[in-house]
Amino acid sequence: MARPLRIEFEDAIYHICARGNPRTEIFRTDAERALFLQLLQHSADPFAGTVFCFVLMNNQYECVSCR
């Protein structure tokens, strides 16, 4: 069953996270981490989003952002 649609409103703050199944690595090298950070910036720019903080671990990432 799909989850309900996210409620969006101006200046909302979002906690975004993902983890490998079952906690397997999603980042194995520094190059993969650098690529992820480029994609994170690229995805925030078109929406005038701001990423306040983020953490990259071998098996997960978390970030806090708003738009």
PDBQT receptor file of N, H, CA, C and O in Angstrom, charges set to zero:
ATOM      1  N   MET A   1       0.846  -1.178   0.000  1.00  0.00    +0.000 N 
ATOM      2  CA  MET A   1       0.000   0.000   0.000  1.00  0.00    +0.000 C 
ATOM      3  C   MET A   1       0.889   1.237   0.000  1.00  0.00    +0.000 C 
ATOM      4  O   MET A   1       1.828   1.333   0.790  1.00  0.00    +0.000 OA
ATOM      5  N   ALA A   2       0.596   2.167  -0.871  1.00  0.00    +0.000 N 
ATOM      6  H   ALA A   2      -0.167   2.090  -1.513  1.00  0.00    +0.000 HD
ATOM      7  CA  ALA A   2       1.383   3.400  -0.961  1.00  0.00    +0.000 C 
ATOM      8  C   ALA A   2       1.090   4.305   0.224  1.00  0.00    +0.000 C 
ATOM      9  O   ALA A   2      -0.002   4.290   0.791  1.00  0.00    +0.000 OA
ATOM     10  N   ARG A   3       2.094   5.090   0.581  1.00  0.00    +0.000 N 
ATOM     11  H   ARG A   3       2.982   5.102   0.121  1.00  0.00    +0.000 HD
ATOM     12  CA  ARG A   3       1.888   6.016   1.687  1.00  0.00    +0.000 C 
ATOM     13  C   ARG A   3       1.130   7.237   1.191  1.00  0.00    +0.000 C 
ATOM     14  O   ARG A   3       1.130   7.503  -0.011  1.00  0.00    +0.000 OA
ATOM     15  N   PRO A   4       0.486   7.988   2.077  1.00  0.00    +0.000 N 
ATOM     16  CA  PRO A   4      -0.252   9.192   1.666  1.00  0.00    +0.000 C 
ATOM     17  C   PRO A   4       0.692  10.232   1.060  1.00  0.00    +0.000 C 
ATOM     18  O   PRO A   4       1.884  10.259   1.365  1.00  0.00    +0.000 OA
ATOM     19  N   LEU A   5       0.144  11.082   0.203  1.00  0.00    +0.000 N 
ATOM     20  H   LEU A   5      -0.825  11.061  -0.046  1.00  0.00    +0.000 HD
ATOM     21  CA  LEU A   5       0.946  12.150  -0.388  1.00  0.00    +0.000 C 
ATOM     22  C   LEU A   5       1.489  13.075   0.690  1.00  0.00    +0.000 C 
ATOM     23  O   LEU A   5       0.840  13.319   1.707  1.00  0.00    +0.000 OA
ATOM     24  N   ARG A   6       2.693  13.584   0.449  1.00  0.00    +0.000 N 
ATOM     25  H   ARG A   6       3.220  13.385  -0.376  1.00  0.00    +0.000 HD
ATOM     26  CA  ARG A   6       3.330  14.495   1.384  1.00  0.00    +0.000 C 
ATOM     27  C   ARG A   6       2.634  15.850   1.334  1.00  0.00    +0.000 C 
ATOM     28  O   ARG A   6       2.306  16.346   0.256  1.00  0.00    +0.000 OA
ATOM     29  N   ILE A   7       2.415  16.430   2.467  1.00  0.00    +0.000 N 
ATOM     30  H   ILE A   7       2.680  16.028   3.343  1.00  0.00    +0.000 HD
ATOM     31  CA  ILE A   7       1.834  17.774   2.543  1.00  0.00    +0.000 C 
ATOM     32  C   ILE A   7       2.953  18.777   2.280  1.00  0.00    +0.000 C 
ATOM     33  O   ILE A   7       3.981  18.755   2.956  1.00  0.00    +0.000 OA
ATOM     34  N   GLU A   8       2.756  19.641   1.314  1.00  0.00    +0.000 N 
ATOM     35  H   GLU A   8       1.921  19.659   0.765  1.00  0.00    +0.000 HD
ATOM     36  CA  GLU A   8       3.762  20.642   0.971  1.00  0.00    +0.000 C 
ATOM     37  C   GLU A   8       3.207  22.032   1.236  1.00  0.00    +0.000 C 
ATOM     38  O   GLU A   8       2.060  22.333   0.905  1.00  0.00    +0.000 OA
ATOM     39  N   PHE A   9       4.040  22.876   1.838  1.00  0.00    +0.000 N 
ATOM     40  H   PHE A   9       4.972  22.631   2.106  1.00  0.00    +0.000 HD
ATOM     41  CA  PHE A   9       3.671  24.264   2.020  1.00  0.00    +0.000 C 
ATOM     42  C   PHE A   9       4.944  25.102   2.056  1.00  0.00    +0.000 C 
ATOM     43  O   PHE A   9       6.036  24.579   2.278  1.00  0.00    +0.000 OA
ATOM     44  N   GLU A  10       4.794  26.393   1.839  1.00  0.00    +0.000 N 
ATOM     45  H   GLU A  10       3.907  26.817   1.659  1.00  0.00    +0.000 HD
ATOM     46  CA  GLU A  10       5.933  27.298   1.763  1.00  0.00    +0.000 C 
ATOM     47  C   GLU A  10       6.733  27.272   3.058  1.00  0.00    +0.000 C 
ATOM     48  O   GLU A  10       6.172  27.269   4.153  1.00  0.00    +0.000 OA
ATOM     49  N   ASP A  11       8.066  27.254   2.910  1.00  0.00    +0.000 N 
ATOM     50  H   ASP A  11       8.522  27.257   2.020  1.00  0.00    +0.000 HD
ATOM     51  CA  ASP A  11       9.019  27.256   4.029  1.00  0.00    +0.000 C 
ATOM     52  C   ASP A  11       8.927  26.005   4.897  1.00  0.00    +0.000 C 
ATOM     53  O   ASP A  11       9.347  26.028   6.054  1.00  0.00    +0.000 OA
ATOM     54  N   ALA A  12       8.394  24.932   4.366  1.00  0.00    +0.000 N 
ATOM     55  H   ALA A  12       8.053  24.913   3.426  1.00  0.00    +0.000 HD
ATOM     56  CA  ALA A  12       8.361  23.675   5.109  1.00  0.00    +0.000 C 
ATOM     57  C   ALA A  12       9.778  23.113   5.218  1.00  0.00    +0.000 C 
ATOM     58  O   ALA A  12      10.607  23.342   4.337  1.00  0.00    +0.000 OA
ATOM     59  N   ILE A  13      10.054  22.389   6.280  1.00  0.00    +0.000 N 
ATOM     60  H   ILE A  13       9.381  22.203   6.995  1.00  0.00    +0.000 HD
ATOM     61  CA  ILE A  13      11.344  21.739   6.482  1.00  0.00    +0.000 C 
ATOM     62  C   ILE A  13      11.115  20.238   6.382  1.00  0.00    +0.000 C 
ATOM     63  O   ILE A  13      10.192  19.696   6.989  1.00  0.00    +0.000 OA
ATOM     64  N   TYR A  14      11.972  19.572   5.605  1.00  0.00    +0.000 N 
ATOM     65  H   TYR A  14      12.722  20.012   5.112  1.00  0.00    +0.000 HD
ATOM     66  CA  TYR A  14      11.814  18.144   5.341  1.00  0.00    +0.000 C 
ATOM     67  C   TYR A  14      13.038  17.374   5.798  1.00  0.00    +0.000 C 
ATOM     68  O   TYR A  14      14.171  17.815   5.603  1.00  0.00    +0.000 OA
ATOM     69  N   HIS A  15      12.808  16.235   6.401  1.00  0.00    +0.000 N 
ATOM     70  H   HIS A  15      11.888  15.876   6.560  1.00  0.00    +0.000 HD
ATOM     71  CA  HIS A  15      13.865  15.295   6.767  1.00  0.00    +0.000 C 
ATOM     72  C   HIS A  15      13.814  14.178   5.733  1.00  0.00    +0.000 C 
ATOM     73  O   HIS A  15      12.813  13.472   5.618  1.00  0.00    +0.000 OA
ATOM     74  N   ILE A  16      14.892  14.026   4.988  1.00  0.00    +0.000 N 
ATOM     75  H   ILE A  16      15.705  14.600   5.081  1.00  0.00    +0.000 HD
ATOM     76  CA  ILE A  16      14.948  13.065   3.898  1.00  0.00    +0.000 C 
ATOM     77  C   ILE A  16      15.983  12.004   4.259  1.00  0.00    +0.000 C 
ATOM     78  O   ILE A  16      17.099  12.335   4.659  1.00  0.00    +0.000 OA
ATOM     79  N   CYS A  17      15.621  10.748   4.120  1.00  0.00    +0.000 N 
ATOM     80  H   CYS A  17      14.715  10.479   3.795  1.00  0.00    +0.000 HD
ATOM     81  CA  CYS A  17      16.582   9.697   4.460  1.00  0.00    +0.000 C 
ATOM     82  C   CYS A  17      16.324   8.454   3.625  1.00  0.00    +0.000 C 
ATOM     83  O   CYS A  17      15.224   8.234   3.119  1.00  0.00    +0.000 OA
ATOM     84  N   ALA A  18      17.370   7.648   3.496  1.00  0.00    +0.000 N 
ATOM     85  H   ALA A  18      18.264   7.826   3.907  1.00  0.00    +0.000 HD
ATOM     86  CA  ALA A  18      17.268   6.351   2.824  1.00  0.00    +0.000 C 
ATOM     87  C   ALA A  18      18.350   5.452   3.389  1.00  0.00    +0.000 C 
ATOM     88  O   ALA A  18      19.420   5.909   3.791  1.00  0.00    +0.000 OA
ATOM     89  N   ARG A  19      18.049   4.170   3.410  1.00  0.00    +0.000 N 
ATOM     90  H   ARG A  19      17.180   3.799   3.084  1.00  0.00    +0.000 HD
ATOM     91  CA  ARG A  19      18.987   3.182   3.938  1.00  0.00    +0.000 C 
ATOM     92  C   ARG A  19      19.007   1.997   2.993  1.00  0.00    +0.000 C 
ATOM     93  O   ARG A  19      17.985   1.647   2.403  1.00  0.00    +0.000 OA
ATOM     94  N   GLY A  20      20.186   1.372   2.847  1.00  0.00    +0.000 N 
ATOM     95  H   GLY A  20      21.016   1.657   3.326  1.00  0.00    +0.000 HD
ATOM     96  CA  GLY A  20      20.312   0.181   2.023  1.00  0.00    +0.000 C 
ATOM     97  C   GLY A  20      19.562  -0.992   2.638  1.00  0.00    +0.000 C 
ATOM     98  O   GLY A  20      19.469  -1.108   3.860  1.00  0.00    +0.000 OA
ATOM     99  N   ASN A  21      19.033  -1.855   1.791  1.00  0.00    +0.000 N 
ATOM    100  H   ASN A  21      19.109  -1.761   0.799  1.00  0.00    +0.000 HD
ATOM    101  CA  ASN A  21      18.326  -3.056   2.264  1.00  0.00    +0.000 C 
ATOM    102  C   ASN A  21      19.298  -4.219   2.322  1.00  0.00    +0.000 C 
ATOM    103  O   ASN A  21      20.100  -4.331   1.394  1.00  0.00    +0.000 OA
ATOM    104  N   PRO A  22      19.309  -5.058   3.274  1.00  0.00    +0.000 N 
ATOM    105  CA  PRO A  22      19.003  -4.821   4.682  1.00  0.00    +0.000 C 
ATOM    106  C   PRO A  22      20.245  -4.202   5.353  1.00  0.00    +0.000 C 
ATOM    107  O   PRO A  22      21.116  -4.895   5.880  1.00  0.00    +0.000 OA
ATOM    108  N   ARG A  23      20.275  -2.921   5.305  1.00  0.00    +0.000 N 
ATOM    109  H   ARG A  23      19.568  -2.358   4.876  1.00  0.00    +0.000 HD
ATOM    110  CA  ARG A  23      21.383  -2.099   5.816  1.00  0.00    +0.000 C 
ATOM    111  C   ARG A  23      22.704  -2.369   5.086  1.00  0.00    +0.000 C 
ATOM    112  O   ARG A  23      23.786  -2.252   5.662  1.00  0.00    +0.000 OA
ATOM    113  N   THR A  24      22.588  -2.731   3.816  1.00  0.00    +0.000 N 
ATOM    114  H   THR A  24      21.710  -2.826   3.347  1.00  0.00    +0.000 HD
ATOM    115  CA  THR A  24      23.794  -2.946   3.015  1.00  0.00    +0.000 C 
ATOM    116  C   THR A  24      24.344  -1.599   2.566  1.00  0.00    +0.000 C 
ATOM    117  O   THR A  24      23.642  -0.589   2.606  1.00  0.00    +0.000 OA
ATOM    118  N   GLU A  25      25.597  -1.590   2.142  1.00  0.00    +0.000 N 
ATOM    119  H   GLU A  25      26.168  -2.410   2.110  1.00  0.00    +0.000 HD
ATOM    120  CA  GLU A  25      26.244  -0.343   1.741  1.00  0.00    +0.000 C 
ATOM    121  C   GLU A  25      25.567   0.269   0.514  1.00  0.00    +0.000 C 
ATOM    122  O   GLU A  25      25.214  -0.433  -0.434  1.00  0.00    +0.000 OA
ATOM    123  N   ILE A  26      25.397   1.579   0.554  1.00  0.00    +0.000 N 
ATOM    124  H   ILE A  26      25.684   2.149   1.325  1.00  0.00    +0.000 HD
ATOM    125  CA  ILE A  26      24.944   2.299  -0.638  1.00  0.00    +0.000 C 
ATOM    126  C   ILE A  26      26.056   3.202  -1.168  1.00  0.00    +0.000 C 
ATOM    127  O   ILE A  26      26.017   3.625  -2.323  1.00  0.00    +0.000 OA
ATOM    128  N   PHE A  27      27.047   3.498  -0.324  1.00  0.00    +0.000 N 
ATOM    129  H   PHE A  27      27.078   3.155   0.615  1.00  0.00    +0.000 HD
ATOM    130  CA  PHE A  27      28.248   4.245  -0.726  1.00  0.00    +0.000 C 
ATOM    131  C   PHE A  27      29.450   3.367  -0.409  1.00  0.00    +0.000 C 
ATOM    132  O   PHE A  27      29.669   2.998   0.745  1.00  0.00    +0.000 OA
ATOM    133  N   ARG A  28      30.239   3.029  -1.448  1.00  0.00    +0.000 N 
ATOM    134  H   ARG A  28      30.062   3.329  -2.385  1.00  0.00    +0.000 HD
ATOM    135  CA  ARG A  28      31.419   2.199  -1.220  1.00  0.00    +0.000 C 
ATOM    136  C   ARG A  28      32.712   2.986  -1.361  1.00  0.00    +0.000 C 
ATOM    137  O   ARG A  28      33.742   2.597  -0.810  1.00  0.00    +0.000 OA
ATOM    138  N   THR A  29      32.662   4.104  -2.105  1.00  0.00    +0.000 N 
ATOM    139  H   THR A  29      31.825   4.420  -2.552  1.00  0.00    +0.000 HD
ATOM    140  CA  THR A  29      33.894   4.864  -2.349  1.00  0.00    +0.000 C 
ATOM    141  C   THR A  29      33.627   6.353  -2.156  1.00  0.00    +0.000 C 
ATOM    142  O   THR A  29      32.481   6.801  -2.134  1.00  0.00    +0.000 OA
ATOM    143  N   ASP A  30      34.708   7.099  -2.020  1.00  0.00    +0.000 N 
ATOM    144  H   ASP A  30      35.639   6.735  -2.038  1.00  0.00    +0.000 HD
ATOM    145  CA  ASP A  30      34.580   8.555  -1.925  1.00  0.00    +0.000 C 
ATOM    146  C   ASP A  30      34.016   9.136  -3.219  1.00  0.00    +0.000 C 
ATOM    147  O   ASP A  30      33.319  10.150  -3.190  1.00  0.00    +0.000 OA
ATOM    148  N   ALA A  31      34.312   8.503  -4.353  1.00  0.00    +0.000 N 
ATOM    149  H   ALA A  31      34.878   7.679  -4.377  1.00  0.00    +0.000 HD
ATOM    150  CA  ALA A  31      33.779   8.982  -5.636  1.00  0.00    +0.000 C 
ATOM    151  C   ALA A  31      32.254   8.860  -5.657  1.00  0.00    +0.000 C 
ATOM    152  O   ALA A  31      31.573   9.744  -6.177  1.00  0.00    +0.000 OA
ATOM    153  N   GLU A  32      31.717   7.784  -5.101  1.00  0.00    +0.000 N 
ATOM    154  H   GLU A  32      32.270   7.067  -4.678  1.00  0.00    +0.000 HD
ATOM    155  CA  GLU A  32      30.261   7.635  -5.029  1.00  0.00    +0.000 C 
ATOM    156  C   GLU A  32      29.646   8.681  -4.110  1.00  0.00    +0.000 C 
ATOM    157  O   GLU A  32      28.568   9.201  -4.401  1.00  0.00    +0.000 OA
ATOM    158  N   ARG A  33      30.312   8.995  -3.011  1.00  0.00    +0.000 N 
ATOM    159  H   ARG A  33      31.188   8.573  -2.775  1.00  0.00    +0.000 HD
ATOM    160  CA  ARG A  33      29.820  10.042  -2.109  1.00  0.00    +0.000 C 
ATOM    161  C   ARG A  33      29.838  11.398  -2.803  1.00  0.00    +0.000 C 
ATOM    162  O   ARG A  33      28.890  12.173  -2.674  1.00  0.00    +0.000 OA
ATOM    163  N   ALA A  34      30.902  11.688  -3.536  1.00  0.00    +0.000 N 
ATOM    164  H   ALA A  34      31.671  11.058  -3.641  1.00  0.00    +0.000 HD
ATOM    165  CA  ALA A  34      31.005  12.969  -4.254  1.00  0.00    +0.000 C 
ATOM    166  C   ALA A  34      29.910  13.077  -5.314  1.00  0.00    +0.000 C 
ATOM    167  O   ALA A  34      29.313  14.141  -5.479  1.00  0.00    +0.000 OA
ATOM    168  N   LEU A  35      29.642  11.989  -6.030  1.00  0.00    +0.000 N 
ATOM    169  H   LEU A  35      30.127  11.125  -5.896  1.00  0.00    +0.000 HD
ATOM    170  CA  LEU A  35      28.578  11.997  -7.030  1.00  0.00    +0.000 C 
ATOM    171  C   LEU A  35      27.227  12.252  -6.371  1.00  0.00    +0.000 C 
ATOM    172  O   LEU A  35      26.421  13.027  -6.885  1.00  0.00    +0.000 OA
ATOM    173  N   PHE A  36      26.978  11.605  -5.235  1.00  0.00    +0.000 N 
ATOM    174  H   PHE A  36      27.632  10.975  -4.818  1.00  0.00    +0.000 HD
ATOM    175  CA  PHE A  36      25.720  11.820  -4.526  1.00  0.00    +0.000 C 
ATOM    176  C   PHE A  36      25.568  13.290  -4.137  1.00  0.00    +0.000 C 
ATOM    177  O   PHE A  36      24.483  13.853  -4.284  1.00  0.00    +0.000 OA
ATOM    178  N   LEU A  37      26.623  13.912  -3.651  1.00  0.00    +0.000 N 
ATOM    179  H   LEU A  37      27.504  13.455  -3.532  1.00  0.00    +0.000 HD
ATOM    180  CA  LEU A  37      26.538  15.319  -3.255  1.00  0.00    +0.000 C 
ATOM    181  C   LEU A  37      26.260  16.217  -4.457  1.00  0.00    +0.000 C 
ATOM    182  O   LEU A  37      25.526  17.198  -4.336  1.00  0.00    +0.000 OA
ATOM    183  N   GLN A  38      26.836  15.897  -5.609  1.00  0.00    +0.000 N 
ATOM    184  H   GLN A  38      27.432  15.100  -5.707  1.00  0.00    +0.000 HD
ATOM    185  CA  GLN A  38      26.535  16.658  -6.830  1.00  0.00    +0.000 C 
ATOM    186  C   GLN A  38      25.063  16.503  -7.202  1.00  0.00    +0.000 C 
ATOM    187  O   GLN A  38      24.405  17.477  -7.566  1.00  0.00    +0.000 OA
ATOM    188  N   LEU A  39      24.551  15.283  -7.109  1.00  0.00    +0.000 N 
ATOM    189  H   LEU A  39      25.085  14.491  -6.813  1.00  0.00    +0.000 HD
ATOM    190  CA  LEU A  39      23.145  15.048  -7.429  1.00  0.00    +0.000 C 
ATOM    191  C   LEU A  39      22.221  15.735  -6.430  1.00  0.00    +0.000 C 
ATOM    192  O   LEU A  39      21.158  16.226  -6.809  1.00  0.00    +0.000 OA
ATOM    193  N   LEU A  40      22.610  15.774  -5.168  1.00  0.00    +0.000 N 
ATOM    194  H   LEU A  40      23.474  15.375  -4.860  1.00  0.00    +0.000 HD
ATOM    195  CA  LEU A  40      21.822  16.460  -4.156  1.00  0.00    +0.000 C 
ATOM    196  C   LEU A  40      21.725  17.954  -4.469  1.00  0.00    +0.000 C 
ATOM    197  O   LEU A  40      20.645  18.539  -4.393  1.00  0.00    +0.000 OA
ATOM    198  N   GLN A  41      22.849  18.563  -4.818  1.00  0.00    +0.000 N 
ATOM    199  H   GLN A  41      23.727  18.088  -4.879  1.00  0.00    +0.000 HD
ATOM    200  CA  GLN A  41      22.842  19.980  -5.180  1.00  0.00    +0.000 C 
ATOM    201  C   GLN A  41      22.019  20.204  -6.450  1.00  0.00    +0.000 C 
ATOM    202  O   GLN A  41      21.227  21.144  -6.532  1.00  0.00    +0.000 OA
ATOM    203  N   HIS A  42      22.215  19.339  -7.425  1.00  0.00    +0.000 N 
ATOM    204  H   HIS A  42      22.858  18.576  -7.358  1.00  0.00    +0.000 HD
ATOM    205  CA  HIS A  42      21.502  19.465  -8.700  1.00  0.00    +0.000 C 
ATOM    206  C   HIS A  42      19.984  19.349  -8.506  1.00  0.00    +0.000 C 
ATOM    207  O   HIS A  42      19.219  20.036  -9.183  1.00  0.00    +0.000 OA
ATOM    208  N   SER A  43      19.556  18.496  -7.600  1.00  0.00    +0.000 N 
ATOM    209  H   SER A  43      20.177  17.938  -7.050  1.00  0.00    +0.000 HD
ATOM    210  CA  SER A  43      18.124  18.314  -7.390  1.00  0.00    +0.000 C 
ATOM    211  C   SER A  43      17.517  19.445  -6.567  1.00  0.00    +0.000 C 
ATOM    212  O   SER A  43      16.322  19.711  -6.697  1.00  0.00    +0.000 OA
ATOM    213  N   ALA A  44      18.291  20.112  -5.732  1.00  0.00    +0.000 N 
ATOM    214  H   ALA A  44      19.261  19.896  -5.627  1.00  0.00    +0.000 HD
ATOM    215  CA  ALA A  44      17.765  21.213  -4.929  1.00  0.00    +0.000 C 
ATOM    216  C   ALA A  44      17.668  22.509  -5.741  1.00  0.00    +0.000 C 
ATOM    217  O   ALA A  44      16.761  23.308  -5.509  1.00  0.00    +0.000 OA
ATOM    218  N   ASP A  45      18.570  22.726  -6.672  1.00  0.00    +0.000 N 
ATOM    219  H   ASP A  45      19.307  22.076  -6.860  1.00  0.00    +0.000 HD
ATOM    220  CA  ASP A  45      18.629  23.990  -7.423  1.00  0.00    +0.000 C 
ATOM    221  C   ASP A  45      17.344  24.339  -8.183  1.00  0.00    +0.000 C 
ATOM    222  O   ASP A  45      16.882  25.473  -8.057  1.00  0.00    +0.000 OA
ATOM    223  N   PRO A  46      16.742  23.436  -8.961  1.00  0.00    +0.000 N 
ATOM    224  CA  PRO A  46      15.549  23.822  -9.736  1.00  0.00    +0.000 C 
ATOM    225  C   PRO A  46      14.360  24.221  -8.865  1.00  0.00    +0.000 C 
ATOM    226  O   PRO A  46      13.463  24.930  -9.320  1.00  0.00    +0.000 OA
ATOM    227  N   PHE A  47      14.354  23.772  -7.633  1.00  0.00    +0.000 N 
ATOM    228  H   PHE A  47      15.083  23.196  -7.263  1.00  0.00    +0.000 HD
ATOM    229  CA  PHE A  47      13.232  24.070  -6.743  1.00  0.00    +0.000 C 
ATOM    230  C   PHE A  47      13.557  25.173  -5.753  1.00  0.00    +0.000 C 
ATOM    231  O   PHE A  47      12.794  25.411  -4.817  1.00  0.00    +0.000 OA
ATOM    232  N   ALA A  48      14.688  25.851  -5.951  1.00  0.00    +0.000 N 
ATOM    233  H   ALA A  48      15.307  25.657  -6.712  1.00  0.00    +0.000 HD
ATOM    234  CA  ALA A  48      15.145  26.887  -5.026  1.00  0.00    +0.000 C 
ATOM    235  C   ALA A  48      15.193  26.330  -3.611  1.00  0.00    +0.000 C 
ATOM    236  O   ALA A  48      14.831  27.009  -2.650  1.00  0.00    +0.000 OA
ATOM    237  N   GLY A  49      15.644  25.086  -3.496  1.00  0.00    +0.000 N 
ATOM    238  H   GLY A  49      15.938  24.535  -4.276  1.00  0.00    +0.000 HD
ATOM    239  CA  GLY A  49      15.721  24.436  -2.196  1.00  0.00    +0.000 C 
ATOM    240  C   GLY A  49      17.027  24.745  -1.485  1.00  0.00    +0.000 C 
ATOM    241  O   GLY A  49      18.026  25.099  -2.112  1.00  0.00    +0.000 OA
ATOM    242  N   THR A  50      17.004  24.608  -0.182  1.00  0.00    +0.000 N 
ATOM    243  H   THR A  50      16.193  24.321   0.327  1.00  0.00    +0.000 HD
ATOM    244  CA  THR A  50      18.183  24.799   0.647  1.00  0.00    +0.000 C 
ATOM    245  C   THR A  50      18.401  23.535   1.465  1.00  0.00    +0.000 C 
ATOM    246  O   THR A  50      17.488  23.059   2.140  1.00  0.00    +0.000 OA
ATOM    247  N   VAL A  51      19.606  22.996   1.404  1.00  0.00    +0.000 N 
ATOM    248  H   VAL A  51      20.348  23.383   0.856  1.00  0.00    +0.000 HD
ATOM    249  CA  VAL A  51      19.962  21.859   2.244  1.00  0.00    +0.000 C 
ATOM    250  C   VAL A  51      20.686  22.423   3.459  1.00  0.00    +0.000 C 
ATOM    251  O   VAL A  51      21.762  23.008   3.335  1.00  0.00    +0.000 OA
ATOM    252  N   PHE A  52      20.093  22.242   4.626  1.00  0.00    +0.000 N 
ATOM    253  H   PHE A  52      19.220  21.766   4.727  1.00  0.00    +0.000 HD
ATOM    254  CA  PHE A  52      20.671  22.781   5.860  1.00  0.00    +0.000 C 
ATOM    255  C   PHE A  52      21.798  21.912   6.394  1.00  0.00    +0.000 C 
ATOM    256  O   PHE A  52      22.836  22.421   6.819  1.00  0.00    +0.000 OA
ATOM    257  N   CYS A  53      21.595  20.616   6.371  1.00  0.00    +0.000 N 
ATOM    258  H   CYS A  53      20.752  20.203   6.025  1.00  0.00    +0.000 HD
ATOM    259  CA  CYS A  53      22.629  19.708   6.855  1.00  0.00    +0.000 C 
ATOM    260  C   CYS A  53      22.407  18.338   6.234  1.00  0.00    +0.000 C 
ATOM    261  O   CYS A  53      21.310  18.017   5.779  1.00  0.00    +0.000 OA
ATOM    262  N   PHE A  54      23.461  17.538   6.223  1.00  0.00    +0.000 N 
ATOM    263  H   PHE A  54      24.352  17.799   6.593  1.00  0.00    +0.000 HD
ATOM    264  CA  PHE A  54      23.348  16.191   5.695  1.00  0.00    +0.000 C 
ATOM    265  C   PHE A  54      24.410  15.326   6.359  1.00  0.00    +0.000 C 
ATOM    266  O   PHE A  54      25.398  15.829   6.895  1.00  0.00    +0.000 OA
ATOM    267  N   VAL A  55      24.191  14.033   6.314  1.00  0.00    +0.000 N 
ATOM    268  H   VAL A  55      23.388  13.625   5.879  1.00  0.00    +0.000 HD
ATOM    269  CA  VAL A  55      25.166  13.058   6.787  1.00  0.00    +0.000 C 
ATOM    270  C   VAL A  55      25.156  11.889   5.808  1.00  0.00    +0.000 C 
ATOM    271  O   VAL A  55      24.099  11.394   5.417  1.00  0.00    +0.000 OA
ATOM    272  N   LEU A  56      26.347  11.463   5.425  1.00  0.00    +0.000 N 
ATOM    273  H   LEU A  56      27.206  11.865   5.742  1.00  0.00    +0.000 HD
ATOM    274  CA  LEU A  56      26.496  10.315   4.542  1.00  0.00    +0.000 C 
ATOM    275  C   LEU A  56      27.208   9.221   5.331  1.00  0.00    +0.000 C 
ATOM    276  O   LEU A  56      28.305   9.433   5.849  1.00  0.00    +0.000 OA
ATOM    277  N   MET A  57      26.590   8.075   5.418  1.00  0.00    +0.000 N 
ATOM    278  H   MET A  57      25.699   7.903   4.998  1.00  0.00    +0.000 HD
ATOM    279  CA  MET A  57      27.214   6.910   6.037  1.00  0.00    +0.000 C 
ATOM    280  C   MET A  57      27.291   5.823   4.981  1.00  0.00    +0.000 C 
ATOM    281  O   MET A  57      26.677   5.942   3.921  1.00  0.00    +0.000 OA
ATOM    282  N   ASN A  58      28.034   4.773   5.259  1.00  0.00    +0.000 N 
ATOM    283  H   ASN A  58      28.533   4.676   6.121  1.00  0.00    +0.000 HD
ATOM    284  CA  ASN A  58      28.178   3.717   4.248  1.00  0.00    +0.000 C 
ATOM    285  C   ASN A  58      26.845   3.142   3.817  1.00  0.00    +0.000 C 
ATOM    286  O   ASN A  58      26.661   2.819   2.643  1.00  0.00    +0.000 OA
ATOM    287  N   ASN A  59      25.908   3.008   4.752  1.00  0.00    +0.000 N 
ATOM    288  H   ASN A  59      26.058   3.270   5.705  1.00  0.00    +0.000 HD
ATOM    289  CA  ASN A  59      24.661   2.331   4.426  1.00  0.00    +0.000 C 
ATOM    290  C   ASN A  59      23.433   3.231   4.407  1.00  0.00    +0.000 C 
ATOM    291  O   ASN A  59      22.322   2.741   4.207  1.00  0.00    +0.000 OA
ATOM    292  N   GLN A  60      23.605   4.545   4.611  1.00  0.00    +0.000 N 
ATOM    293  H   GLN A  60      24.508   4.944   4.773  1.00  0.00    +0.000 HD
ATOM    294  CA  GLN A  60      22.442   5.428   4.598  1.00  0.00    +0.000 C 
ATOM    295  C   GLN A  60      22.863   6.885   4.434  1.00  0.00    +0.000 C 
ATOM    296  O   GLN A  60      24.032   7.243   4.572  1.00  0.00    +0.000 OA
ATOM    297  N   TYR A  61      21.862   7.709   4.133  1.00  0.00    +0.000 N 
ATOM    298  H   TYR A  61      20.912   7.419   4.021  1.00  0.00    +0.000 HD
ATOM    299  CA  TYR A  61      22.075   9.159   4.134  1.00  0.00    +0.000 C 
ATOM    300  C   TYR A  61      20.860   9.805   4.780  1.00  0.00    +0.000 C 
ATOM    301  O   TYR A  61      19.765   9.241   4.793  1.00  0.00    +0.000 OA
ATOM    302  N   GLU A  62      21.075  10.987   5.310  1.00  0.00    +0.000 N 
ATOM    303  H   GLU A  62      21.964  11.445   5.299  1.00  0.00    +0.000 HD
ATOM    304  CA  GLU A  62      19.988  11.796   5.870  1.00  0.00    +0.000 C 
ATOM    305  C   GLU A  62      20.314  13.245   5.561  1.00  0.00    +0.000 C 
ATOM    306  O   GLU A  62      21.477  13.647   5.583  1.00  0.00    +0.000 OA
ATOM    307  N   CYS A  63      19.293  14.018   5.275  1.00  0.00    +0.000 N 
ATOM    308  H   CYS A  63      18.349  13.690   5.256  1.00  0.00    +0.000 HD
ATOM    309  CA  CYS A  63      19.489  15.449   5.092  1.00  0.00    +0.000 C 
ATOM    310  C   CYS A  63      18.220  16.194   5.523  1.00  0.00    +0.000 C 
ATOM    311  O   CYS A  63      17.119  15.643   5.533  1.00  0.00    +0.000 OA
ATOM    312  N   VAL A  64      18.420  17.449   5.872  1.00  0.00    +0.000 N 
ATOM    313  H   VAL A  64      19.315  17.896   5.864  1.00  0.00    +0.000 HD
ATOM    314  CA  VAL A  64      17.322  18.323   6.255  1.00  0.00    +0.000 C 
ATOM    315  C   VAL A  64      17.332  19.482   5.272  1.00  0.00    +0.000 C 
ATOM    316  O   VAL A  64      18.354  20.138   5.073  1.00  0.00    +0.000 OA
ATOM    317  N   SER A  65      16.174  19.724   4.658  1.00  0.00    +0.000 N 
ATOM    318  H   SER A  65      15.343  19.191   4.820  1.00  0.00    +0.000 HD
ATOM    319  CA  SER A  65      16.107  20.786   3.653  1.00  0.00    +0.000 C 
ATOM    320  C   SER A  65      14.757  21.470   3.686  1.00  0.00    +0.000 C 
ATOM    321  O   SER A  65      13.811  21.000   4.318  1.00  0.00    +0.000 OA
ATOM    322  N   CYS A  66      14.690  22.593   2.988  1.00  0.00    +0.000 N 
ATOM    323  H   CYS A  66      15.459  22.975   2.474  1.00  0.00    +0.000 HD
ATOM    324  CA  CYS A  66      13.420  23.303   2.821  1.00  0.00    +0.000 C 
ATOM    325  C   CYS A  66      13.390  23.857   1.422  1.00  0.00    +0.000 C 
ATOM    326  O   CYS A  66      14.392  23.879   0.706  1.00  0.00    +0.000 OA
ATOM    327  N   ARG A  67      12.182  24.315   1.047  1.00  0.00    +0.000 N 
ATOM    328  H   ARG A  67      11.368  24.298   1.629  1.00  0.00    +0.000 HD
ATOM    329  CA  ARG A  67      12.081  25.004  -0.242  1.00  0.00    +0.000 C 
ATOM    330  C   ARG A  67      11.141  26.154  -0.122  1.00  0.00    +0.000 C 
ATOM    331  O   ARG A  67      10.912  26.870  -1.097  1.00  0.00    +0.000 OA
TER     332      ARG A  67
